[in-house]
């Protein structure tokens, strides 16, 4: 069948490179059913614009990670295989925005989401979507790397992801992406990060399936089940209270 070849844009090249890195990570996936009815009710009662679920989830994860150090660790193979632990979480929150006339999904870093208000996290995401603020400069850097020749790009990605100290600075310690508000669900997350959280649509009672992908070199499934329960409790506790306040 005849068609046409389309070159990869920098945004699609970035996702291709991240997917290439993800294939190098022994990913496990845990799903757990959670009840978020109370935080959903608090969110519905707040005045517009409402805080996005990605912002709430990122802060809840970071609150849990304060007490579970494994969630702040990454696997680093050089100079010898070891785990690298940082003091605070760095969220990599996925947002959709237009880049060069193309719809693209990009990661937005938020250092220590637990230390920000939900409104402050939302503002960071809105600025990134509008191409403003510090994250706009970071995105421009990622796009410049995506325009480099393949061998050079791969060397840069390998250096960034395999450096325990640099990975949080460039990519974060965990990722968040939520499609439930548009009726979708990520069943098999593709991410090179140590952990990646997502969940799908809610049922009438405010329940959903939360999925967490994790690097099996860093932690095991039982801890992930515990972490998901902690995120659920944080969303229905301090996150709900902040929304209600």
C-alpha positions as semicolon CSV with decimal commas, in nm:
position;residue;x (nm);y (nm);z (nm)
1;X;0,000;0,000;0,000
2;X;0,137;0,340;-0,096
3;X;0,179;0,604;0,169
4;X;0,436;0,856;0,275
5;X;0,725;0,862;0,517
6;X;0,708;1,124;0,789
7;X;1,018;1,232;0,982
8;X;1,004;1,210;1,358
9;X;0,951;1,545;1,524
10;X;1,170;1,632;1,826
11;X;0,875;1,554;2,057
12;X;0,822;1,209;1,903
13;X;1,198;1,149;1,906
14;X;1,202;1,226;2,279
15;X;0,928;0,968;2,344
16;X;1,110;0,714;2,125
17;X;1,429;0,765;2,325
18;X;1,245;0,738;2,659
19;X;1,080;0,417;2,537
20;X;1,423;0,284;2,438
21;X;1,547;0,356;2,790
22;X;1,237;0,194;2,943
23;X;1,312;-0,133;2,764
24;X;1,634;-0,153;2,963
25;X;1,448;-0,152;3,296
26;X;1,305;-0,476;3,447
27;X;0,959;-0,333;3,511
28;X;0,702;-0,489;3,741
29;X;0,341;-0,367;3,749
30;X;0,104;-0,378;4,047
31;X;-0,264;-0,283;4,040
32;X;-0,479;-0,216;4,344
33;X;-0,838;-0,102;4,370
34;X;-0,871;0,219;4,568
35;X;-1,157;0,438;4,693
36;X;-1,115;0,812;4,632
37;X;-1,476;0,913;4,691
38;X;-1,397;1,164;4,966
39;X;-1,126;1,351;4,773
40;X;-1,344;1,351;4,461
41;X;-1,627;1,511;4,660
42;X;-1,389;1,775;4,798
43;X;-1,257;1,850;4,450
44;X;-1,606;1,889;4,307
45;X;-1,696;2,135;4,583
46;X;-1,398;2,363;4,520
47;X;-1,430;2,669;4,294
48;X;-1,293;2,658;3,940
49;X;-1,032;2,610;3,816
50;X;-1,001;2,275;3,988
51;X;-0,672;2,116;4,080
52;X;-0,584;1,839;3,831
53;X;-0,562;1,481;3,955
54;X;-0,198;1,464;3,844
55;X;-0,107;1,743;4,086
56;X;-0,295;1,578;4,372
57;X;-0,139;1,237;4,299
58;X;0,213;1,377;4,273
59;X;0,184;1,547;4,612
60;X;0,029;1,237;4,770
61;X;0,312;1,020;4,634
62;X;0,576;1,260;4,765
63;X;0,414;1,260;5,110
64;X;0,428;0,880;5,118
65;X;0,787;0,878;4,988
66;X;0,897;1,082;5,290
67;X;0,844;0,767;5,499
68;X;0,937;0,506;5,235
69;X;1,295;0,574;5,120
70;X;1,279;0,306;4,850
71;X;1,049;0,539;4,657
72;X;1,332;0,793;4,643
73;X;1,593;0,552;4,511
74;X;1,719;0,463;4,165
75;X;1,941;0,193;4,023
76;X;2,281;0,310;3,899
77;X;2,520;0,066;3,726
78;X;2,838;0,278;3,735
79;X;3,113;0,272;3,856
80;X;2,963;-0,039;4,017
81;X;2,600;-0,138;4,057
82;X;2,438;0,044;4,349
83;X;2,120;0,219;4,460
84;X;2,121;0,599;4,489
85;X;1,886;0,765;4,737
86;X;1,791;1,133;4,732
87;X;1,648;1,338;5,016
88;X;1,328;1,453;4,845
89;X;1,114;1,325;4,560
90;X;1,112;1,487;4,218
91;X;0,789;1,434;4,026
92;X;0,779;1,393;3,650
93;X;0,420;1,487;3,567
94;X;0,303;1,417;3,214
95;X;0,105;1,693;3,042
96;X;-0,017;1,745;2,688
97;X;0,074;2,060;2,500
98;X;0,133;2,173;2,145
99;X;0,491;2,178;2,020
100;X;0,561;2,305;1,668
101;X;0,197;2,251;1,571
102;X;0,188;1,893;1,703
103;X;0,009;1,756;2,008
104;X;0,273;1,604;2,234
105;X;0,301;1,462;2,584
106;X;0,595;1,597;2,783
107;X;0,728;1,548;3,137
108;X;0,719;1,842;3,380
109;X;0,949;1,819;3,681
110;X;0,835;1,931;4,025
111;X;1,098;1,911;4,297
112;X;0,955;1,799;4,632
113;X;0,582;1,823;4,552
114;X;0,509;1,757;4,921
115;X;0,655;2,100;4,997
116;X;0,424;2,285;4,756
117;X;0,057;2,369;4,782
118;X;-0,171;2,207;4,527
119;X;-0,230;2,548;4,367
120;X;0,145;2,603;4,333
121;X;0,189;2,266;4,162
122;X;-0,102;2,348;3,931
123;X;0,060;2,680;3,840
124;X;0,386;2,503;3,750
125;X;0,193;2,270;3,517
126;X;-0,004;2,556;3,362
127;X;0,313;2,758;3,301
128;X;0,479;2,457;3,138
129;X;0,177;2,406;2,914
130;X;0,192;2,772;2,814
131;X;0,567;2,753;2,747
132;X;0,659;2,973;3,040
133;X;0,873;2,939;3,353
134;X;1,174;2,724;3,435
135;X;1,018;2,410;3,290
136;X;0,992;2,577;2,948
137;X;1,372;2,616;2,947
138;X;1,411;2,252;3,050
139;X;1,178;2,141;2,769
140;X;1,378;2,349;2,521
141;X;1,692;2,165;2,637
142;X;1,521;1,827;2,584
143;X;1,410;1,934;2,236
144;X;1,766;2,040;2,150
145;X;1,894;1,699;2,257
146;X;1,621;1,533;2,049
147;X;1,758;1,707;1,738
148;X;2,105;1,555;1,785
149;X;2,223;1,250;1,589
150;X;2,109;0,916;1,733
151;X;2,447;0,796;1,870
152;X;2,508;1,122;2,056
153;X;2,153;1,127;2,195
154;X;2,186;0,773;2,326
155;X;2,515;0,855;2,497
156;X;2,357;1,155;2,669
157;X;2,051;0,956;2,781
158;X;2,265;0,672;2,912
159;X;2,475;0,918;3,110
160;X;2,169;1,094;3,254
161;X;1,969;0,784;3,344
162;X;2,260;0,582;3,478
163;X;2,383;0,859;3,705
164;X;2,203;0,837;4,037
165;X;2,289;1,198;4,110
166;X;2,183;1,344;3,775
167;X;1,871;1,142;3,698
168;X;1,647;1,330;3,946
169;X;1,770;1,663;3,810
170;X;1,681;1,581;3,450
171;X;1,401;1,327;3,471
172;X;1,268;1,299;3,828
173;X;1,240;1,012;4,074
174;X;0,883;0,908;3,985
175;X;0,628;0,970;3,711
176;X;0,255;1,046;3,711
177;X;0,006;1,027;3,426
178;X;-0,374;1,016;3,461
179;X;-0,617;0,955;3,174
180;X;-0,924;0,866;3,377
181;X;-1,080;1,209;3,327
182;X;-1,103;1,141;2,953
183;X;-1,217;0,780;2,994
184;X;-0,882;0,607;2,943
185;X;-0,645;0,394;3,147
186;X;-0,274;0,311;3,116
187;X;-0,262;-0,064;3,171
188;X;0,108;-0,122;3,094
189;X;0,308;0,194;3,171
190;X;0,624;0,248;2,969
191;X;0,870;0,449;3,176
192;X;1,240;0,425;3,265
193;X;1,180;0,584;3,606
194;X;1,193;0,386;3,930
195;X;0,816;0,417;3,972
196;X;0,528;0,543;3,761
197;X;0,171;0,594;3,886
198;X;-0,151;0,608;3,687
199;X;-0,518;0,525;3,719
200;X;-0,825;0,512;3,500
201;X;-1,188;0,624;3,518
202;X;-1,379;0,622;3,846
203;X;-1,697;0,423;3,895
204;X;-2,011;0,576;4,045
205;X;-1,880;0,514;4,397
206;X;-1,547;0,690;4,339
207;X;-1,340;0,372;4,304
208;X;-1,071;0,307;4,047
209;X;-0,773;0,082;3,973
210;X;-0,441;0,246;4,056
211;X;-0,146;0,107;3,861
212;X;0,216;0,147;3,966
213;X;0,504;0,035;3,748
214;X;0,834;-0,008;3,932
215;X;1,197;-0,099;3,879
216;X;1,234;-0,449;4,026
217;X;1,603;-0,385;4,092
218;X;1,506;-0,120;4,346
219;X;1,202;-0,265;4,525
220;X;0,951;-0,549;4,530
221;X;0,577;-0,586;4,484
222;X;0,475;-0,598;4,851
223;X;0,622;-0,252;4,908
224;X;0,436;-0,120;4,603
225;X;0,105;-0,248;4,741
226;X;0,187;-0,065;5,064
227;X;0,278;0,251;4,872
228;X;-0,048;0,251;4,675
229;X;-0,239;0,219;5,002
230;X;-0,041;0,511;5,138
231;X;-0,120;0,723;4,833
232;X;-0,489;0,641;4,873
233;X;-0,475;0,744;5,240
234;X;-0,289;1,066;5,156
235;X;-0,540;1,160;4,887
236;X;-0,834;1,099;5,120
237;X;-0,656;1,269;5,411
238;X;-0,422;1,570;5,378
239;X;-0,497;1,625;5,007
240;X;-0,873;1,625;5,072
241;X;-0,825;1,858;5,369
242;X;-0,624;2,102;5,157
243;X;-0,891;2,102;4,887
244;X;-1,164;2,160;5,145
245;X;-0,968;2,441;5,309
